[in-house]
Amino acid sequence: MASEVIQDVSMNRFELLVDGEQVGLSDYRIRDDSIVILHTEIDPSRRGEGLGDLLARGMLNLIRADTDHRVVPLCPFMKKWIDEHKDYQDLLTR
């Protein structure tokens, strides 16, 4: 299984691709120096495969590498994910 997370700036979303097929997405908005994560979803037929973890990790790694934005997770999934992964909590206070 080959996976990658890409950013579609025109749609304000990150997408998780598995073997070239979009299986997940996370919508966001840029506000001043923050990126506000609004909604995250995985294709219902693919739930339980750990794809949410791949999407969250890939998205936050891109944000960390490519921006100075502070992450504001309004999406309940992303808020819980960041709470459980201490190595990404610095993104909340940039």
Secondary structure, DSSP 4 states (H G I P E B T S, - for coil): --EEEEEEGGGTEEEEEETTEEEEEEEEEEETTEEEEEEEEE-GGGTTSSHHHHHHHHHHHHHHHH--PEEEE-SHHHHHHHHH-GGGGGGG--
